[in-house]
């Protein structure tokens, strides 16, 4: 006669645990990818809002002071001018001031006092990753009057003065996929 093992299984077998672990891991990876995409979009939106806000504040400074000679990094980062949020500014008002976006891009403001009109100013953004270059250029297109992407030479993406319209395909072509890009934006008064 064969003896039967009447003991009940208390717990899970190794195979059952492995399957459950694989399912939980797949769900966690999918969630993390979704969260990362949401964070990237949030940082992109914060950067666009920061540049748009800064451009508007700088326009007010030009209107108040009647020209762009006061559009300098130390001046626009002073708390009284408040062109950039204090959390994104290192050494506000100082000669060695630095401003960074939510994406980690360094931002520099220039006046165009040496151009044909002293009523223009430019904002430069460096270290733009290939992954955000097209999205950033597209999102900032409506904010700036002119835009250039620098990688292997300047590539004009938009210029209101000479009727060059923004084209996402063109921006995609100019944003290098294997290097950091720079974006120049020109703003009219």
Secondary structure, 3 states (H helix, E strand, C coil): CCCCCCCCCCCCCHHHHHHHHHHHHHHHHHHHHHHHHHHHHHHHHHHHHHHHHHHHHHHHHHHHHCCCCCCCHHHHCCCCCCCCCHHHEECCCCCCCEEECCCCCEEEEEECCCCCCCCEEEEEEEEECHHHHHHHHHHHCCCCCEEEEECCCEEEEEEHHHCECCCHHHHHHHCCCCCCEEEEEEEEC
